[in-house]
Each structure stands twice: as structure tokens, then as C-alpha cells.
Amino acid sequence: MKFIGLSLIILSVVILVVSLVYIIIINRTKERLAMIEKNMDPTHLSSECFFSNSLKIALLFMGGGLGFLTALVVDEYLLIGIDNPAIYAGCVLLFSGTGLIIYHKFFK
């Protein structure tokens, strides 16, 4: 029974990701076609902007993961016997913000 539930969750996530990618691609195509119909230049919609946004999101998630790992280490090894869930939220937000600051300083 647990296997069926887990497989349904994984299937749902895969369907969600595929549908989001499909919607993004269709919307980019429609936007480019609308710009061409209005005699505008769609070259400013290059993949460089997409790469920049992907890099920003990647740094955000890497910072979140590093924050979660740091909070786990602090909770397990430094704060033995103290149960404080605010450590996780604080570390994740702190390191995510640090990732965004790194993006802004180096890539803007």
C-alpha cells in the first residue's frame, strides 16, 4: 500500500514538471509570434535572460540546501537536547538570501 502511494506521488510530480515545462515553452512561442506579428524584434528574448534566471534560481536553491544542511548539523551536534524548529527556517532563509546576494554582486 505504501508503494502505491509513493508511486502516485512520484507520478504526480513528474506530470507537474512536464506540464510546467510545456506551458513555459508554449508561452514563449506565443510571445515571440505576437511580437513578430506586431513588427517588433523578438531577439531581446534570447536564452541569455533564461540562463540568468536559471542561475539565480539555482543559487537560491543551493543556498536553501546549504542552510538546511547547516541547520541539521547544528541541531544534531551543537544543540543536543534542545528542540528548536526555528533553526531550520532561519538557516534556510539566511543561506538562500546569501545565494541571492552572491548572484547580485557577481552577475549584475
C-alpha positions as CSV (number, residue, x, y, z in Angstrom):
1,M,0.0,0.0,0.0
2,K,2.9,2.4,0.8
3,F,4.4,1.6,-2.6
4,I,1.2,2.7,-4.4
5,G,1.0,5.9,-2.5
6,L,4.7,6.7,-3.2
7,S,4.3,5.9,-6.9
8,L,1.3,8.1,-7.2
9,I,3.2,11.0,-5.6
10,I,6.2,10.5,-7.9
11,L,3.9,10.2,-10.9
12,S,2.1,13.4,-9.9
13,V,5.4,15.3,-9.5
14,V,6.6,14.1,-13.0
15,I,3.3,15.2,-14.6
16,L,3.5,18.5,-12.9
17,V,7.1,19.2,-14.1
18,V,6.4,18.1,-17.6
19,S,3.2,20.2,-17.8
20,L,5.1,23.3,-16.4
21,V,7.8,22.9,-19.0
22,Y,5.2,22.5,-21.8
23,I,3.4,25.7,-20.6
24,I,6.6,27.7,-20.4
25,I,7.6,26.6,-24.0
26,I,4.2,27.3,-25.4
27,N,4.0,30.8,-23.8
28,R,7.5,31.7,-25.1
29,T,6.5,30.7,-28.6
30,K,3.2,32.6,-28.4
31,E,5.0,35.7,-27.1
32,R,7.6,35.6,-29.9
33,L,4.8,35.1,-32.6
34,A,2.9,38.0,-31.2
35,M,6.0,40.2,-31.3
36,I,6.6,39.2,-34.9
37,E,3.0,40.0,-35.9
38,K,3.4,43.5,-34.4
39,N,6.6,44.0,-36.3
40,M,8.7,44.0,-33.1
41,D,12.1,42.4,-32.8
42,P,12.0,39.3,-30.6
43,T,15.8,39.0,-30.4
44,H,15.9,40.5,-26.9
45,L,14.1,37.4,-25.7
46,S,17.3,35.4,-26.0
47,S,18.3,32.4,-24.0
48,E,20.8,34.6,-22.1
49,C,18.0,36.0,-20.0
50,F,16.7,32.5,-19.4
51,F,20.2,31.4,-18.3
52,S,20.4,34.4,-15.9
53,N,17.1,33.5,-14.3
54,S,18.1,29.8,-14.1
55,L,21.4,30.8,-12.4
56,K,19.5,32.9,-9.9
57,I,17.1,30.1,-9.0
58,A,19.9,27.6,-8.8
59,L,21.8,29.8,-6.3
60,L,18.6,30.3,-4.3
61,F,18.1,26.5,-4.1
62,M,21.7,25.8,-3.4
63,G,21.6,28.3,-0.6
64,G,18.5,26.7,0.8
65,G,20.0,23.3,0.7
66,L,23.2,24.5,2.4
67,G,21.1,26.2,5.0
68,F,19.1,23.1,5.7
69,L,22.3,21.1,5.9
70,T,23.8,23.6,8.3
71,A,20.7,23.6,10.5
72,L,20.7,19.8,10.6
73,V,24.4,19.8,11.7
74,V,23.7,22.5,14.4
75,D,20.6,20.7,15.6
76,E,22.2,17.3,15.8
77,Y,25.7,18.1,17.1
78,L,25.6,21.5,18.8
79,L,22.2,21.8,20.4
80,I,21.8,18.4,21.9
81,G,18.6,18.0,23.8
82,I,17.2,21.4,22.7
83,D,14.3,21.1,20.2
84,N,14.0,24.4,18.3
85,P,12.5,24.2,14.8
86,A,13.2,27.9,14.2
87,I,16.8,27.0,13.5
88,Y,15.8,25.3,10.2
89,A,13.8,28.2,8.9
90,G,16.4,30.7,10.0
91,C,19.3,28.9,8.4
92,V,17.4,28.2,5.2
93,L,16.3,31.8,4.8
94,L,19.8,33.1,5.7
95,F,21.7,31.0,3.2
96,S,19.0,31.5,0.5
97,G,19.4,35.2,0.9
98,T,23.2,34.9,0.8
99,G,22.9,33.0,-2.5
100,L,20.8,35.8,-4.0
101,I,23.3,38.4,-2.7
102,I,26.1,36.4,-4.4
103,Y,24.1,36.4,-7.6
104,H,23.5,40.2,-7.4
105,K,27.2,41.1,-6.6
106,F,28.9,38.9,-9.2
107,F,26.4,38.7,-12.1
108,K,24.8,42.1,-12.2
